[in-house]
């Protein structure tokens, strides 16, 4: 599931393949951009912003894409068979003389002026993996609606950009509060909010490097990479209580009733 760490890695792969090189292939397979052509232009950089990807080209244009739930970018040597899904799922192709970047199942593909990027990312809070990261500001955003459930507040990209459902569940576990706990009801809420924001940044940063998958526990033992996410019915890694699951805002949400206090669905 794409979250801030996986989007950061995707941007790094695309930047390494395209930046500083002239486009030999520009193939947009979405109706609105089907007739556009940026071949011959140089890719300046590819950067992440929260869960958004911004590919900037000479001439002041930016290709904005978003992976949402199951989108993906793959990079292949030119001439190599593409592997990432059936061809009808391809939404964008960017190619240089020796590399081809293929975007699969992208729900958002749009071309805009680089000067207008704020139109699509200006609403985002501090980026957990970006140069604007500020834990105090992120905490203040979380606390601005003290009645809001913690899980919902963490997922709101206007508060802090980059957290998805996996990290939401893991951060709530680490804070010892259920995702349905109002932010203002956290013990010593101002300090706890800052600690959670800082922990979120550490977790995402730790998962930007190469590895065998997302890890929040520090354990390399099979089945113990995450504290609660995806562990329905399995014993909590700390207390042994079976992990539970319920939907929060239509997202499967995991918690340990032994380690996490606060309200939760019956």
ABEGO torsion letter per residue (X at the ends): XBBAAAAAAAAAAAAAAABGBBBABBBBABAAAAABBABGBBBABBBBBEABBBBBBBGGBBBBBBAEAABBBBBBBBGBBBBGEBAAABABBBBBAABBBBBBGBABBBBBBAAAAAAAAAABBBBAABAABBAAAAAAAAAABAABBAAAAAABAAABBGBBAAAAAAAAAAAGBBAABBAAABBGAAAAAAAAAAAAAAAAAAAABBBAEBBAAGBABBGAABAABGABGBBBAAAGBBBBBBBBGGBBBBBBAAABBEBBBX
